[in-house]
Amino acid sequence: MTDWIEPLGLVTGPAVSNSGLPLQGGPLRFLLARKGDRTMPAEAVPEPWRSRLITRPAPFADLPGPGRPLVMGIVNVTPDSFSGDGLAADQSRAIAQGEAMRAAGADILDVGGESTRPGADPVPPEEEIHRILPVVRALARIAPISIDTRNAATMAAALAAGARIVNDVTSLRHDPAALRVVAESRAPVILMHMPTTDPRTMQAHAGYRDVALEVAGFLAARVEALEAAGIPRSRIAVDPGIGFGKTLPENLELVDRLPLLAGLGCTILLGASRKGFLGRIAGIPEAGRRLAPSLAIALAGAGRGAAILRVHDVAETVQALRLWQAMQSGDMPPG
């Protein structure tokens, strides 16, 4: 895809319900759009871009929308998670954590057995499978499970154990067999931008001429590759990869220009919870204490078109989104 058209001037709320055009059919509306150096009224956006930007994607993983972004709770079965919540091989604690997240309102539980923090060492698929399989089996009884992995063997084992979604930070580039596993299983998949397929080297590749356009172009190419393999856009979500090979200003720009990804016609996921750039801005070196900036960035993402928020602090995010949702509709929540 070339000559991107970028929605601008997002507004929301009952007072502007007839203004501009709806972003992906949701409560957010955009008043303007940019193509290259030219800005136009939203109503002047030509086809096929107009349809791409205003059409609501099919419900991801057949999950009904609760009128707010879906909340994906992070369950790290790792000893070296950047966020300080890795549960190593303590699978019973991981299961209890997932159960608590579901009770707090998580719509999806994202289970991972390999840390992908900057500089993290790889985990052999055999060890990764050993870590996550009991957790996936237990939690799949109570919630939709996504498996956070780069490895095709782990994807296949988790899907067989009850997982429904594949979440690959390398966009199915790391393991040559991953594309086949996803295509044959018909599982929904989350494609994330990372400039390499190895967390040990990704930060060395930070630095872009236009980070938002380059990330969008990368994801467009991956979506097209999956479509060529028989995986439709309705089964694909896209993630700009906040913190994966980006500088602090680039992370902020990606969140601010998140509506650009609406042109892909896919569900948009944002995962910025407890990330290092939030700590640098807020002056909080300990990842586990970054609740306030994590909520702030989650709401910023919700206000720019994110349909799924991947978070560590589920209960607090759900509470914040209830207020956000009430302000979009102007209606008081029940109870």
N, C-alpha and C positions, 0 to 999 in steps of 0.2 A: 504494500500500500504506500502510495506517495501522495504528496500535496495534502497533508493532514489538515483537517478542520478541527479546531480546538474550541470547545464551549467556554465561554467567559461570562462573567456577571451573574453568578448563581444567586438565586433568591428562593425563598421558601415561605410557607405560611398561608393562611386563608386569604390575606389581603392581596396576594399576588398570584392567585390560583389561575388567572386567565392571562398572565403575562408571559411573553416569550414562548419557549417550547419546553416540554418535560424532558429531563435527562433520564434516558432509559426507562421512560414510562413511570418514573417514581415521583415523590413529592417535590424534588428539587427541579427548578426551572432555570434555564439559561436565557439571558436577554441578548447576548452578543456571541459572536463566533469569530475566530481568527484563522485566516489562511495565509501563510507566509507573513508578509508585512501588512496585509490588508485586514481591517476589522469590518464586520458587516452585522446588521441586525439578525437575530436568530431566525426570523421568518424568511430571510433571504438565503439561508443555507440550501444549496441545490441537492437534488438526488444524485447518487444513492446515499450521500452522507446524511441527509436529513433523516431518512428511515433508520440508518444505523444508529444515529445518536438518540432518537426518541423511542425506539422500540424496546420494550421490556424483555430481557433475556428469559428463556424458559427457566422455571424453578430449578436451581442447581441441586443435583442429586435427588430431585423430586421432593425437596423439602419446602413445605408451604411457608411463605413469607409471613412473619409475625407483625408486619407493619413497621418494622425497624430492621437495621442490619442484623443478620444472623451472627451469633456469638460463638466462636470456636475456642474452646478451652484447651490449653496446652498441657499435655501430660508427658513430661520428660523422664524416660526410664534410662537416664544417663548419669555418670558420675561427674561430668564436667560441663554442665549447662552454664552458659554465661549468666543466666538470670538468678543463679543460686538456688534453684528449686529442683535440680536433678536428683532423682531418687535411686540412682545406681541400679543394683540388682534387687532392691527391696520391692518386689512386685506387689506385695500386699498393700504397701503404702501408696503405690501408684494407682492401684485399683480404688483404694479409699479416696484418693485425691480426685479421681475421675468421677466417682459417685457423688462427691460433694459438689463438684462443678456442675454436674447435671442437675442436682437438686437446686442449685443456685440460679439455674436458668440457661445453662449452655445448650445450644442447639446442636453442636457437633463437638466431639472430643478428638483431638489430634494427638496421636500417640507416636513418639519417636524414640529410637534406641541408639541414635548416633548424633552427637553434637555437631552442629554446623556453624558454631561461632567462629570468628576470624582466627585462623591459626590452628583450628582443631585437627587432631590426628584422625585418620579414617578408622572405622570399625569394620572388621570382617563381617560379611553377611551372616555367617553362622552365629557369631556372637550377638549381632543385632537381632536376629530371629529369636535366639534364646531369651533375650531381654524382654522383647515385646509380646511374644505370642500369648502367654497366660493373661497379660493385661488386655490385649485385644479381645480374647475369648470372653473374659468376664464383662468388660464394658460394652461389648456389642449387644449384650442382652438388654441394655437400658438406653442406649443412645446410638445415633449414627457415628461411626468411627472413620476417621481418615488416618492413613498411615504415612508418616513423615519419613521418607526414605529416598535414597538415590539408587538403591539396588533392586534389580528385577526379582531376584530370589526372595527378598524380603517382601516386596509388593505381593508376589504370588502367595506366599505363606500367610500374610496378613489377610488378604482377600478371602482365602480359603477358610480362615478362622472367624470371619464375620465382618471384617472391615468393608466399607462401602466406597471409600474415596481414596485416591492416590494423591499425595502432596509431595512433589519432587522439586527441590530447590534448584535443580539443574535443568528443569524443563525436559526431562527424558533424554538428556544428552550424555549423562555419565555412563550409563550401562546400555550397550547396544541392544539388549533384549527387552528393555523397559517398554519401548513403544509397542512391541508385540504383546506383552502382558496386558497393557492397558487396552489395546484394541480388542484382543480376544475375550477379555473379562467384561468388556462394556462398562467398566467402572468410570465414573466421573473423575476428572483429573485437574489438579491445580498446577499451572505453569508459572514458575517464578523466574525473574531476571537475576542472573548472576554472571559476571563477565568471564568467569572460568567455571570449571566443574569441580574445583578443589578449594575448600575453604582456607587451606594453608596459603594460597597465593592470591585470593580474590582482591585483597586490599591494595595490592601492588598495581592493580588495573583501574583504580579509581581515577576519575578525571575525564570529563566528556565536554564536547563543544556545546551540546544541548542535551542534557541528561534526559529530559522528559521525552523528546522526540526519538532519541536513540533507544531508550528502553521500550517505547511503544513500537518502534520498528523491529526490534528483536522479538518481542512477543507476537507481533503480526506474522513474522516468519515462522515462528514455532507453531502458531495456530494453523497456518497453511500446511505445514508439514504433517500435523496430526490429521487435518482434514483429508490429505492425500492418502493417509493410512486408514481412512474410514471412520475417524472419530469426529463427530459433528461438533459445532460450536456450542450446542446446547449442553454438551457434557464437559465443557472446558471453562475453568475460571482462571483469571490472570492476576498476578501479584507482581508489583513493581520491584520487590526485593529490597525493602528499606534496610539499610545497614550492610548489605552484601556488596562490597566493592564500590561504596559511595562515600564521599566526604560529607561532613555535616551540612554544608549549604546544599549539596545535591540531594540529600535526604529530605530537607525541607522543601526544596523545589518539587520533588516528586509528589509529595503529599499535596502541595498547593495546586499542582497541575494534574491531579488524579483524573479529572473529567476527560482528559485527552484519551484515556483508555476506553471510554465508552464507545469510541468509533470501531472497536474490535467486535462489538456485538456479543461480548462474553460477560459473565458475572465478574465483578471486580472484588478482589480480596486485599485487605491491608493488614500487614503484620508489623507493628512498630512497638509493641508492648515492651517496656523496660529496656529498650535499646540504648546503646552507649551514648548516642548523640543527645538523647533526652537528658541523660545524667550530666553531660557537659553543659547543656543550656541551663538546667535547673540547679546545677551545683550539687548533685547527689551522686557520689562515686559508687555507692552500694546499689547494685541492680535491684535487690529486693525491696528497696525503699522508694522506688520510682513510681508509686501509685498515682500521685497527682499528675505528673507530666504524661503518664501513660493514658489516663482518662482524657486529658486535654487533646492528645494526638488522636485518640479514638474518635472523639466527637468531631475533630477537624476532618477526619476521614469520612465520617458519616455525612457531614455537611458538604462533601465533595463527590459523593457517589459510591463510596464503598458499600458493597452489599453483604460482605462478610468481614468481621473483625476478629483477628487471631490474637488472643489475649491470655495473660496469666491470671489476672484478677477478675474472675467471671462475675461474682456477685456485684461488685462495685460498678463494673461496666454495664451490666444489665440495668442497674438502678439509674445510672446516668442516661442510658438510652431511653428509659421510660419517660424521663423529663423531656429529652430531645423529641421523642415521638409525640408527646402531648403538645409541644410547641409547633410541630409541623401541621397538626390537624386542628388545633384550637379546641380540642375536646378534652375533658377531664377523664383520666383513666378510671376504670371501675374500682370500687373498694375504698 
